[in-house]
Amino acid sequence: MPQFLYVYHGGGKPETPEDGAKAMAAWQAWMGGMGDALTTPGAPVGLSKTVTGAGVTGNGGANPASGYSVVAADDLETACEMAKGCPLVVDGSGSVEIAEIIEM
């Protein structure tokens, strides 16, 4: 079955422990609902830099990544449908970039 990379953009650090617990519960529920389709849960990522021919940008660029996962789905459209339940999408604080992983 094809594998798809989810790159999360947006979100932010919870302001209170209660907000953190609520966010963690939302992520666990969404990821748990994917069952075996979630092949690599992934993790949040830290501050990034972008390297181009013009040099290094220290802020991660226009839309820095905030985390990643890998899912299995029949096709890109199915992977997109699955991503609609992502807490970042549901609460409007971010987005999910999706790309098929090409076997070499």
C-alpha positions as a Markdown table, in Angstrom:
| # | Residue | x | y | z |
|---|---|---|---|---|
| 1 | Met | 0.0 | 0.0 | 0.0 |
| 2 | Pro | 1.3 | 3.5 | -0.8 |
| 3 | Gln | 2.9 | 5.5 | 2.0 |
| 4 | Phe | 2.3 | 9.2 | 2.5 |
| 5 | Leu | 4.4 | 11.8 | 4.4 |
| 6 | Tyr | 2.3 | 14.2 | 6.5 |
| 7 | Val | 4.2 | 17.4 | 7.3 |
| 8 | Tyr | 2.4 | 19.5 | 9.9 |
| 9 | His | 2.6 | 23.3 | 9.7 |
| 10 | Gly | 1.4 | 25.7 | 12.4 |
| 11 | Gly | 0.0 | 25.1 | 15.8 |
| 12 | Gly | 1.9 | 26.3 | 18.8 |
| 13 | Lys | 3.0 | 25.5 | 22.3 |
| 14 | Pro | 0.1 | 25.2 | 24.7 |
| 15 | Glu | -0.2 | 28.1 | 27.1 |
| 16 | Thr | -1.3 | 26.0 | 30.2 |
| 17 | Pro | -0.9 | 22.4 | 31.3 |
| 18 | Glu | -4.6 | 22.0 | 30.8 |
| 19 | Asp | -4.3 | 23.2 | 27.2 |
| 20 | Gly | -1.5 | 20.8 | 26.7 |
| 21 | Ala | -3.5 | 17.9 | 28.0 |
| 22 | Lys | -6.4 | 18.8 | 25.8 |
| 23 | Ala | -4.2 | 19.1 | 22.7 |
| 24 | Met | -2.5 | 15.7 | 23.5 |
| 25 | Ala | -5.9 | 14.0 | 23.9 |
| 26 | Ala | -7.0 | 15.4 | 20.5 |
| 27 | Trp | -3.8 | 14.1 | 18.8 |
| 28 | Gln | -4.1 | 10.7 | 20.5 |
| 29 | Ala | -7.7 | 10.3 | 19.5 |
| 30 | Trp | -7.0 | 11.3 | 15.9 |
| 31 | Met | -3.9 | 9.1 | 15.6 |
| 32 | Gly | -5.6 | 6.2 | 17.4 |
| 33 | Gly | -8.5 | 6.4 | 15.0 |
| 34 | Met | -6.2 | 5.8 | 12.1 |
| 35 | Gly | -5.3 | 2.3 | 13.4 |
| 36 | Asp | -2.8 | 0.4 | 11.3 |
| 37 | Ala | -2.9 | 3.2 | 8.6 |
| 38 | Leu | -0.6 | 5.2 | 10.9 |
| 39 | Thr | 2.7 | 3.5 | 10.1 |
| 40 | Thr | 5.0 | 6.0 | 11.7 |
| 41 | Pro | 3.5 | 8.3 | 14.4 |
| 42 | Gly | 6.4 | 10.7 | 14.0 |
| 43 | Ala | 7.0 | 13.6 | 16.3 |
| 44 | Pro | 7.0 | 17.4 | 16.7 |
| 45 | Val | 10.1 | 19.1 | 15.3 |
| 46 | Gly | 12.1 | 22.1 | 16.6 |
| 47 | Leu | 13.3 | 25.3 | 15.1 |
| 48 | Ser | 14.4 | 24.8 | 11.4 |
| 49 | Lys | 16.5 | 26.6 | 8.9 |
| 50 | Thr | 16.1 | 26.7 | 5.1 |
| 51 | Val | 19.1 | 26.3 | 2.8 |
| 52 | Thr | 19.0 | 27.7 | -0.7 |
| 53 | Gly | 21.5 | 28.8 | -3.3 |
| 54 | Ala | 21.2 | 32.3 | -1.8 |
| 55 | Gly | 22.2 | 31.2 | 1.7 |
| 56 | Val | 20.6 | 30.0 | 4.9 |
| 57 | Thr | 17.4 | 31.4 | 6.4 |
| 58 | Gly | 17.2 | 31.0 | 10.1 |
| 59 | Asn | 13.5 | 31.1 | 10.6 |
| 60 | Gly | 12.5 | 28.0 | 8.7 |
| 61 | Gly | 11.1 | 29.9 | 5.7 |
| 62 | Ala | 7.6 | 31.0 | 4.9 |
| 63 | Asn | 5.8 | 28.0 | 6.4 |
| 64 | Pro | 8.1 | 26.0 | 8.7 |
| 65 | Ala | 7.3 | 22.4 | 9.6 |
| 66 | Ser | 6.1 | 21.7 | 13.1 |
| 67 | Gly | 6.0 | 17.9 | 12.9 |
| 68 | Tyr | 5.6 | 14.8 | 10.7 |
| 69 | Ser | 4.0 | 11.4 | 10.5 |
| 70 | Val | 3.8 | 8.6 | 7.8 |
| 71 | Val | 0.5 | 7.0 | 6.9 |
| 72 | Ala | -0.6 | 4.2 | 4.5 |
| 73 | Ala | -3.5 | 4.9 | 2.2 |
| 74 | Asp | -4.9 | 3.6 | -1.1 |
| 75 | Asp | -4.2 | 7.0 | -2.8 |
| 76 | Leu | -3.5 | 10.7 | -2.3 |
| 77 | Glu | -7.2 | 11.5 | -2.1 |
| 78 | Thr | -7.7 | 9.0 | 0.7 |
| 79 | Ala | -4.6 | 10.4 | 2.5 |
| 80 | Cys | -6.1 | 13.9 | 2.2 |
| 81 | Glu | -9.4 | 12.8 | 3.6 |
| 82 | Met | -7.6 | 11.2 | 6.6 |
| 83 | Ala | -5.7 | 14.4 | 7.2 |
| 84 | Lys | -9.0 | 16.4 | 7.6 |
| 85 | Gly | -9.3 | 15.1 | 11.1 |
| 86 | Cys | -5.9 | 16.4 | 12.2 |
| 87 | Pro | -6.2 | 18.6 | 15.3 |
| 88 | Leu | -4.4 | 21.5 | 13.5 |
| 89 | Val | -6.9 | 21.4 | 10.7 |
| 90 | Val | -9.9 | 20.9 | 13.0 |
| 91 | Asp | -9.0 | 23.9 | 15.2 |
| 92 | Gly | -7.8 | 26.1 | 12.3 |
| 93 | Ser | -4.3 | 26.6 | 13.8 |
| 94 | Gly | -2.4 | 24.9 | 11.0 |
| 95 | Ser | -2.3 | 22.6 | 8.0 |
| 96 | Val | -1.0 | 19.2 | 6.8 |
| 97 | Glu | 1.2 | 19.0 | 3.7 |
| 98 | Ile | 0.9 | 15.5 | 2.1 |
| 99 | Ala | 3.2 | 13.8 | -0.3 |
| 100 | Glu | 3.5 | 10.2 | -1.5 |
| 101 | Ile | 6.7 | 8.5 | -0.5 |
| 102 | Ile | 8.2 | 7.0 | -3.7 |
| 103 | Glu | 9.9 | 3.6 | -3.3 |
| 104 | Met | 13.3 | 3.6 | -4.9 |
